[in-house]
Amino acid sequence: MANEAPSVLVVEDEPAQREVLAYNLEAEGFRVVRAETGDEALMLMDEETPDIVVLDWMLPGVSGIEVCRQIKTRSDTRGTPIIMLSARSEEVDRVRGLETGADDYVIKPYSVVELMARVRAQLRRVRPSTVGAVLEFENIRLDSESHRVYRGSDVLKLGPTEFRLLATFMEKPGRVWSREQLLDRVWGRDIYVDTRTVDVHIGRLRKALCQHGGEDPVRTVRGAGYALG
């Protein structure tokens, strides 16, 4: 099973621009969720929990600025990067967008190639394992490009599911992941897997991490899930 592809919520009321964006993002390997209005975007934030939001400023009804403000004031979504698209090129508008919480501001008309690079840059921050980064936690090192894991000088043997679990943990050490969240991130939201399957693979991951000795770094949080460290 493939790891759940990084997801991008595209909020754009112009159908042609929305589809061009979606086409290029899907060609880059992203899973695209589309919204035409601010209200729809806020609803989809709850349903889809996207990794990144590409957000047009000028929307019917709730504006892009207001959508940005609401996303950034909620504790569960404030860490989601937002790239704001706008025809407003004045410095005061860029400042307003960034001060409202946008992580990047792209002026229309924009280069699709440049926008894709900016999406990847934001993704590198929130899901580094999907862009070939090397992740480190204490004496554990995960190389997502070569698909190898080391603990100290020892190479660890991990199955593909255990590798994806570890990558998820290492992207956010200390964060507690529920079984449902791990199912979405590691197995994919379109695949039905019993939550007890998570426990089985956590057990395998623990065994793999300790195959050459050392303490178990995976913590069970009773009633909540699992965390690294």
Backbone hydrogen bonds, N-H to C=O, Kabsch-Sander energy under -0.5 kcal/mol:
donor,donor_aa,acceptor,acceptor_aa,energy
4,E,185,R,-1.4
8,V,31,R,-2.7
9,L,52,I,-2.6
10,V,8,V,-0.7
10,V,33,V,-3.0
11,V,9,L,-0.6
11,V,54,V,-3.1
12,E,10,V,-0.7
12,E,35,A,-2.2
18,R,14,E,-2.6
19,E,15,P,-2.3
20,V,16,A,-2.1
21,L,17,Q,-2.4
22,A,18,R,-2.4
23,Y,19,E,-2.8
24,N,20,V,-2.2
25,L,21,L,-2.5
26,E,22,A,-2.6
27,A,23,Y,-1.9
28,E,24,N,-1.0
29,G,26,E,-1.3
30,F,25,L,-2.3
31,R,6,P,-2.9
32,V,30,F,-0.6
33,V,8,V,-2.8
35,A,10,V,-2.4
38,G,60,P,-0.8
38,G,62,V,-0.5
41,A,37,T,-2.0
42,L,38,G,-2.3
43,M,39,D,-1.9
44,L,40,E,-2.5
45,M,41,A,-1.7
46,D,42,L,-0.9
46,D,43,M,-0.6
47,E,43,M,-1.6
48,E,44,L,-3.2
49,T,44,L,-0.6
49,T,45,M,-1.0
51,D,7,S,-1.5
52,I,7,S,-1.6
53,V,81,P,-2.3
54,V,9,L,-2.9
55,L,53,V,-0.6
55,L,83,I,-2.8
56,D,11,V,-2.4
57,W,85,L,-2.7
59,L,57,W,-1.0
62,V,60,P,-0.6
64,G,57,W,-2.9
67,V,63,S,-2.3
68,C,64,G,-2.8
69,R,65,I,-2.4
70,Q,66,E,-2.5
71,I,67,V,-2.4
72,K,68,C,-2.3
73,T,69,R,-1.0
74,R,70,Q,-0.7
74,R,71,I,-0.6
77,T,74,R,-1.0
78,R,74,R,-1.9
80,T,77,T,-2.3
83,I,53,V,-3.1
84,M,82,I,-0.6
84,M,104,D,-2.7
85,L,55,L,-3.2
86,S,106,V,-2.1
89,S,87,A,-0.7
93,D,90,E,-0.6
94,R,90,E,-1.9
95,V,91,E,-2.8
96,R,92,V,-2.0
97,G,93,D,-2.6
98,L,94,R,-2.5
99,E,95,V,-2.9
100,T,96,R,-1.6
101,G,97,G,-0.5
101,G,98,L,-0.8
102,A,97,G,-2.0
103,D,82,I,-2.2
104,D,82,I,-1.5
106,V,84,M,-3.3
108,K,86,S,-2.6
112,V,110,Y,-0.5
115,L,111,S,-2.4
116,M,112,V,-2.6
117,A,113,V,-1.8
118,R,114,E,-2.1
119,V,115,L,-2.3
120,R,116,M,-2.4
121,A,117,A,-2.1
122,Q,118,R,-2.0
123,L,119,V,-2.5
124,R,120,R,-2.3
125,R,121,A,-0.7
125,R,122,Q,-0.6
126,V,122,Q,-1.4
127,R,123,L,-3.7
130,T,127,R,-1.8
131,V,128,P,-1.5
132,G,129,S,-0.8
133,A,128,P,-1.8
135,L,133,A,-0.5
135,L,142,L,-2.9
137,F,140,I,-2.5
140,I,137,F,-2.8
141,R,150,Y,-2.9
142,L,135,L,-3.0
143,D,141,R,-0.5
143,D,148,R,-3.0
144,S,133,A,-1.8
144,S,142,L,-0.8
147,H,143,D,-1.3
148,R,143,D,-1.5
149,V,156,L,-0.6
150,Y,141,R,-2.9
151,R,154,D,-2.5
152,G,139,N,-3.0
154,D,151,R,-1.8
156,L,149,V,-3.1
158,L,156,L,-0.7
163,F,159,G,-2.4
164,R,160,P,-2.0
165,L,161,T,-2.3
166,L,162,E,-2.6
167,A,163,F,-2.5
168,T,164,R,-2.2
169,F,165,L,-2.4
170,M,166,L,-3.0
171,E,167,A,-1.5
172,K,168,T,-0.8
172,K,169,F,-0.8
174,G,228,L,-1.9
175,R,172,K,-1.9
177,W,175,R,-0.6
177,W,226,Y,-3.3
182,L,178,S,-2.2
183,L,179,R,-2.3
184,D,180,E,-2.1
185,R,181,Q,-2.3
186,V,182,L,-3.0
187,W,182,L,-0.6
187,W,183,L,-1.5
188,G,183,L,-1.7
191,I,188,G,-1.5
193,V,191,I,-0.7
197,T,194,D,-1.9
198,V,194,D,-0.5
198,V,195,T,-1.0
199,D,195,T,-0.8
200,V,196,R,-1.6
201,H,197,T,-2.2
202,I,198,V,-2.5
203,G,199,D,-2.1
204,R,200,V,-1.8
205,L,201,H,-2.6
206,R,202,I,-2.6
207,K,203,G,-2.0
208,A,204,R,-2.4
209,L,205,L,-2.7
210,C,206,R,-1.5
211,Q,208,A,-1.3
212,H,213,G,-0.5
213,G,210,C,-1.9
219,R,217,P,-0.5
219,R,227,A,-3.7
221,V,219,R,-0.5
221,V,225,G,-3.2
222,R,220,T,-0.7
224,A,221,V,-2.7
225,G,221,V,-2.5
226,Y,177,W,-2.4
227,A,219,R,-2.2
229,G,217,P,-2.9
229,G,227,A,-0.7
